[in-house]
Amino acid sequence: GNSADAKQSTNELLKGASIINKKCPHTHCSGRYRADKVTVYDQTFRFHYTSFMSNPISEQKTIFWADAITRSKLPNIAKVIHLQGSIRYRYADTRGNYLFEFVVTPKDLLRF
């Protein structure tokens, strides 16, 4: 195979995460959530967010799934998804309690 298409190493991912983390925490212009940090998990990026929404979890999942797909189609993120096989988006409430997590794969990018 072409080495340019090889999975990124954990080291490369950690470097990328540290670059992204320089901009965190960052509240989205919609005011719906804050990007807290990026970690490396299961050989890909896991984006950690705090939801500021009080809507039922099912509604939040619908809204944030749409956001995650839109974000995942950005060239740099889509590249990671294709190289690593997935990317993760993890959401917590304002007290830090886990709400839900999405795993976006290349198939998800084709579906929407």
Buried (B, 14 or more C-beta within 10 A) or exposed (E): EEEEEEEBEEEEBBEBBEEBBEEBEEEEEEEBBBBBEBBBEEBBBBBBBBBBBEEEEEEBBEBBBEBBBEBBBEEEBBEBBBBBBBBBBBBBBEEEEEBBBBBBBBEBBEEE
